Amino acid sequence: MTTSIETATRRVLETYALMFNVEQAESKRASLSDYLQTVFSAGETDENRLAVCGLAYLRQQSGRGGATSQGFSGL
């Protein structure tokens, strides 16, 4: 695993743990690492962008996909 992926994974899990809890965050580590490896392989190497992709991925996995599905219309 590259340093960029390791750093992004750590940042995402730390943030996710703040939003939910540490156990729930750790249970997502394997799938998150696989996803970030895929994104990295597709050409994204920036740690910050990988972290944002990782957070979006976990949000979708938890069923919190979009603002409109949460009832926010942007108005």
KAZI-V937320 format. One record per helix or strand of 2 or more residues. SS is the DSSP state (alpha for helix, beta for strand). FROM is the first residue (numbers start at 1). LEN is the number of residues. If there is no record, write none. Layout:
ss=SS from=FROM len=LEN
ss=SS from=FROM len=LEN
//
This chain:
ss=alpha from=3 len=17
ss=alpha from=22 len=6
ss=alpha from=29 len=13
ss=alpha from=47 len=15
ss=alpha from=68 len=3
//
